[in-house]
Amino acid sequence: MKHLLLSSTILLAASTGLMAEEVMKDRELMTGEVEEGDPQAGLEYAKEVCANCHGISNATSPVPGATAFNEIAYGPEMSANALLVWMQTLHPTMPNITLEREDLMDVIAYILSHKDKD
């Protein structure tokens, strides 16, 4: 019985720590406090990972139906928060690519940099 209680306590403590980390990430969405990424690093990442399907820079997407990054940037009410949510949501037509947090923020910064070019 003591072993079960100890195991339950450890499991609860571990899951509480993980939940706290998720709450801190979600706080960014609620408050609009999304850390800034590096657009140049985002471009480099996009060239390696995203360009097989999506048009980056001002290129047309090589895969029909895959939205070009400059089109994403000008989507209705597009913001860093909106992209953060969108990029962490599964898309049925996309491979399941998990980005490290820094890469994610860099790609978001790169996509939004298209707005600055006008």
C-alpha beads as a LAMMPS data file, in Angstrom:
LAMMPS data file: protein, C-alpha beads

118 atoms
117 bonds

1 atom types
1 bond types

-500.0 500.0 xlo xhi
-500.0 500.0 ylo yhi
-500.0 500.0 zlo zhi

Masses

1 110.0

Atoms # bond

1 1 1 0.000 0.000 0.000
2 1 1 2.847 2.388 0.836
3 1 1 4.440 1.601 -2.543
4 1 1 1.195 2.473 -4.334
5 1 1 0.865 5.714 -2.379
6 1 1 4.478 6.674 -3.097
7 1 1 4.072 5.885 -6.813
8 1 1 0.881 7.933 -6.971
9 1 1 2.575 10.874 -5.241
10 1 1 5.529 10.803 -7.646
11 1 1 3.224 10.569 -10.655
12 1 1 1.120 13.474 -9.390
13 1 1 4.205 15.619 -8.776
14 1 1 5.602 14.878 -12.236
15 1 1 2.316 15.591 -14.008
16 1 1 1.820 18.802 -12.027
17 1 1 5.254 20.003 -13.183
18 1 1 4.408 19.218 -16.801
19 1 1 1.049 20.959 -16.483
20 1 1 2.739 24.052 -15.037
21 1 1 5.050 24.184 -18.058
22 1 1 2.070 23.963 -20.416
23 1 1 0.248 26.689 -18.469
24 1 1 3.250 28.992 -18.899
25 1 1 3.246 28.361 -22.662
26 1 1 -0.518 28.931 -22.844
27 1 1 -0.070 32.165 -20.867
28 1 1 1.696 33.568 -23.915
29 1 1 -1.430 32.999 -25.965
30 1 1 -3.728 34.589 -23.408
31 1 1 -1.588 37.651 -22.758
32 1 1 -0.161 38.135 -26.241
33 1 1 3.360 37.852 -24.822
34 1 1 4.932 35.687 -27.493
35 1 1 8.715 35.755 -27.514
36 1 1 10.236 37.021 -30.708
37 1 1 12.044 34.737 -33.079
38 1 1 14.803 35.348 -35.603
39 1 1 13.363 35.786 -39.125
40 1 1 16.677 34.869 -40.807
41 1 1 16.921 31.627 -38.805
42 1 1 13.264 30.999 -39.688
43 1 1 14.059 31.402 -43.383
44 1 1 16.931 28.927 -43.123
45 1 1 14.719 26.429 -41.303
46 1 1 11.924 26.908 -43.841
47 1 1 14.338 26.262 -46.717
48 1 1 15.331 22.939 -45.153
49 1 1 11.980 21.688 -43.873
50 1 1 9.051 23.626 -45.315
51 1 1 10.072 24.423 -48.905
52 1 1 9.284 20.913 -50.150
53 1 1 5.605 21.820 -49.908
54 1 1 5.226 25.536 -49.131
55 1 1 6.379 28.485 -51.151
56 1 1 8.846 30.466 -49.090
57 1 1 10.133 33.936 -49.873
58 1 1 7.863 34.947 -52.750
59 1 1 7.871 31.542 -54.439
60 1 1 4.777 29.630 -55.451
61 1 1 4.135 26.492 -53.430
62 1 1 5.375 23.364 -55.242
63 1 1 2.454 21.349 -53.833
64 1 1 -1.021 22.453 -54.931
65 1 1 -3.045 23.396 -51.883
66 1 1 -0.019 24.146 -49.685
67 1 1 -0.285 27.821 -48.860
68 1 1 2.735 30.014 -49.587
69 1 1 4.209 31.765 -46.563
70 1 1 3.534 35.244 -47.932
71 1 1 -0.160 34.296 -48.294
72 1 1 -0.218 33.010 -44.717
73 1 1 1.252 36.294 -43.479
74 1 1 -1.600 38.264 -45.020
75 1 1 -4.345 35.963 -43.763
76 1 1 -7.225 37.546 -41.885
77 1 1 -6.193 38.672 -38.390
78 1 1 -2.780 36.993 -38.716
79 1 1 -0.520 37.543 -35.725
80 1 1 2.241 35.749 -33.850
81 1 1 -0.377 34.312 -31.488
82 1 1 -2.553 33.088 -34.351
83 1 1 0.442 31.441 -36.041
84 1 1 1.556 29.874 -32.769
85 1 1 -1.830 28.208 -32.345
86 1 1 -2.113 27.283 -36.027
87 1 1 1.350 25.748 -36.232
88 1 1 0.785 23.622 -33.124
89 1 1 -2.495 22.233 -34.454
90 1 1 -2.499 19.027 -36.475
91 1 1 -3.312 19.510 -40.146
92 1 1 -4.742 16.518 -42.029
93 1 1 -2.908 17.392 -45.241
94 1 1 0.502 18.012 -43.621
95 1 1 3.065 15.601 -42.244
96 1 1 3.255 15.654 -38.459
97 1 1 6.355 17.821 -37.990
98 1 1 7.237 18.774 -34.429
99 1 1 9.256 21.964 -34.233
100 1 1 11.490 22.825 -31.321
101 1 1 10.239 25.975 -29.582
102 1 1 13.058 28.164 -30.932
103 1 1 12.522 26.914 -34.504
104 1 1 8.788 27.493 -34.164
105 1 1 9.266 31.094 -33.054
106 1 1 11.863 31.678 -35.806
107 1 1 9.500 30.392 -38.522
108 1 1 6.685 32.547 -37.141
109 1 1 8.985 35.590 -37.199
110 1 1 9.961 34.759 -40.782
111 1 1 6.347 34.383 -41.941
112 1 1 5.371 37.670 -40.316
113 1 1 8.413 39.402 -41.863
114 1 1 6.537 39.265 -45.182
115 1 1 4.230 41.969 -43.825
116 1 1 7.202 44.274 -43.302
117 1 1 8.252 44.093 -46.960
118 1 1 5.415 46.277 -48.248

Bonds

1 1 1 2
2 1 2 3
3 1 3 4
4 1 4 5
5 1 5 6
6 1 6 7
7 1 7 8
8 1 8 9
9 1 9 10
10 1 10 11
11 1 11 12
12 1 12 13
13 1 13 14
14 1 14 15
15 1 15 16
16 1 16 17
17 1 17 18
18 1 18 19
19 1 19 20
20 1 20 21
21 1 21 22
22 1 22 23
23 1 23 24
24 1 24 25
25 1 25 26
26 1 26 27
27 1 27 28
28 1 28 29
29 1 29 30
30 1 30 31
31 1 31 32
32 1 32 33
33 1 33 34
34 1 34 35
35 1 35 36
36 1 36 37
37 1 37 38
38 1 38 39
39 1 39 40
40 1 40 41
41 1 41 42
42 1 42 43
43 1 43 44
44 1 44 45
45 1 45 46
46 1 46 47
47 1 47 48
48 1 48 49
49 1 49 50
50 1 50 51
51 1 51 52
52 1 52 53
53 1 53 54
54 1 54 55
55 1 55 56
56 1 56 57
57 1 57 58
58 1 58 59
59 1 59 60
60 1 60 61
61 1 61 62
62 1 62 63
63 1 63 64
64 1 64 65
65 1 65 66
66 1 66 67
67 1 67 68
68 1 68 69
69 1 69 70
70 1 70 71
71 1 71 72
72 1 72 73
73 1 73 74
74 1 74 75
75 1 75 76
76 1 76 77
77 1 77 78
78 1 78 79
79 1 79 80
80 1 80 81
81 1 81 82
82 1 82 83
83 1 83 84
84 1 84 85
85 1 85 86
86 1 86 87
87 1 87 88
88 1 88 89
89 1 89 90
90 1 90 91
91 1 91 92
92 1 92 93
93 1 93 94
94 1 94 95
95 1 95 96
96 1 96 97
97 1 97 98
98 1 98 99
99 1 99 100
100 1 100 101
101 1 101 102
102 1 102 103
103 1 103 104
104 1 104 105
105 1 105 106
106 1 106 107
107 1 107 108
108 1 108 109
109 1 109 110
110 1 110 111
111 1 111 112
112 1 112 113
113 1 113 114
114 1 114 115
115 1 115 116
116 1 116 117
117 1 117 118
